[in-house]
Amino acid sequence: MTLIRIYTKMNYAIQYYLTSDQVNVAGKWLRSLRDQIAKAKIAKRISRFENGNFGDHKPCRDGVWEMRVDEGPGYRVY
């Protein structure tokens, strides 16, 4: 008996909310964080999410997901 496993890597597109002035609110928030470790962990989680590695997350509704980042006060990224 032969067992063949095929893994397909899926990439996901992150859509950032832009205001009417084309300001990326999430990017602005991330740049404003003073905690450099938290900033790096959040950026890494977003990158991993794009590559299909969701980690600690849960769906909220209608295509909105909550990523939980266990650093500092416990950040949530939607």
N, C-alpha and C positions, 0 to 999 in steps of 0.2 A: 504494500500500500504506500502510495506517495502522497504527501501533503504539500501543497503549494500555497503559499501565502503571498498575496499581492497587496502592497500598501501604496496608497495614492496620497500624496501630499497635497493638501488643498491650501490655497492662500486666500485670505479674507481681506477685504478693503475696509479700512477704518474711515468713517465719514465724520469729519469734524464740523461742529456747528459754527457757522460764520454769521456775524451780525450784518445788518444792512450796510455797514461801513467796511465789510469784508475783514473784520477782526476775528481771528481764531481765538475764541474765549478759552478753550482748554489749553492751548499753547501758551497763552498769556498767563494763565494760572500756574502752569507747570514751571515757566521761567521765573515766576515770582516766589516760588518756594525757597526758603532759606536752608532747609534741611537737605544737604547735598546727597546723603544716602537715600532718603526717601525719593528725591527727584530721580536718581539713577534707577531705583527699583521700579518706579512707576513707568519710566521710559522703557525699561527692559520688558515689563509685563505687556505693554502695548505692542512692542515688537514681537514678542512671543505669541500674542493673540493673533496678530496678522499671519503668522505661520501655522496657525491651527492648534497651538498649545494653549488651551484656555485656562488651565490652572484653577484657582479658587474663584468661581464665578457662579452666577445664577441668572436665568432670564427673568426680566421684569414684565415686559409686555411689548407687543408689536415691534419686534426687532431691536428692542433696547435691552442691553445686558449690563449687569453690575459686576465689575471686577473688584474683588476685595484685595487690598494690598496690606499685608500685616507688617507695618512699619510705623513707628511713632504712634500717633493717635488712632491709626487704622484708617487708611484712605479708601475711598470708594470712587471708582471711575465708571461713568456710564457712557 
